[in-house]
Amino acid sequence: MTNGNANAAKVGGLTDLIDLSLDATTAGAAKPDPKMLHQAMATAAVTDAALCVHVGDDRGSDVEAARAAGWRSIWIPRR
């Protein structure tokens, strides 16, 4: 998931690791809005938020938003 227009599935070296990519425009909401997280679950056909993990570099938009939506999260701070 990205609030920008990047397609993570097309980033070199990641194409074999990513099954889907969701941007804020497609989702109709941007992180930390839980609508984006719910859209990601619907797109992936996942009904239990406890099965979801969000990896992100922004503590508020990524980590705290994911936890508030019932997801687990991993924070990778920017350098």
C-alpha positions in Angstrom: 0.0 0.0 0.0 1.2 3.5 -0.8 -0.2 6.9 -0.4 1.8 7.9 -3.5 1.5 6.6 -7.0 4.2 4.0 -6.9 3.5 0.4 -7.9 5.6 -1.6 -5.5 5.0 -4.7 -7.6 7.0 -3.1 -10.4 10.0 -2.1 -8.3 13.1 -4.0 -9.4 13.8 -7.1 -7.2 10.3 -7.1 -5.7 8.2 -8.5 -8.6 8.4 -12.1 -7.3 7.6 -11.1 -3.7 4.4 -9.0 -4.2 1.1 -10.4 -5.3 -0.8 -7.1 -5.3 -0.2 -3.4 -4.9 -2.7 -0.7 -3.8 -2.4 3.0 -4.0 -4.4 5.7 -2.3 -6.2 6.7 -5.5 -7.3 3.1 -6.2 -8.3 2.6 -2.6 -10.2 5.8 -2.4 -8.4 6.7 0.8 -4.9 7.3 2.1 -3.2 5.8 5.2 -3.9 6.2 8.1 -7.5 6.0 7.0 -8.6 2.5 7.8 -10.5 2.4 4.5 -7.2 1.8 2.7 -6.4 -1.2 5.0 -10.0 -2.6 4.5 -9.6 -2.2 0.8 -6.3 -4.1 0.9 -8.0 -6.9 2.8 -10.9 -7.0 0.3 -8.5 -7.0 -2.6 -6.6 -9.9 -1.1 -9.8 -11.7 -0.1 -8.7 -11.7 3.6 -11.5 -11.4 6.2 -9.4 -11.6 9.4 -7.3 -8.5 10.2 -5.2 -10.6 12.6 -3.8 -12.4 9.6 -2.5 -9.1 8.1 1.0 -7.6 8.6 1.9 -4.1 7.4 5.6 -3.2 6.9 6.2 0.5 6.7 8.5 3.4 7.4 6.1 5.9 8.9 5.2 5.3 12.5 1.9 7.0 12.3 0.6 6.3 8.8 1.9 2.8 8.7 2.5 1.2 12.2 -0.1 2.9 14.3 -2.8 2.9 11.6 -2.3 -0.8 11.0 -2.5 -1.7 14.7 -5.6 0.4 15.1 -7.2 -1.7 12.3 -6.3 -4.9 14.0 -3.2 -5.7 11.9 0.2 -6.6 13.1 2.9 -4.1 11.9 6.6 -3.9 11.4 8.3 -0.5 11.5 11.4 0.1 9.4 12.6 3.6 10.2 14.0 5.8 7.4 17.6 6.7 7.6 
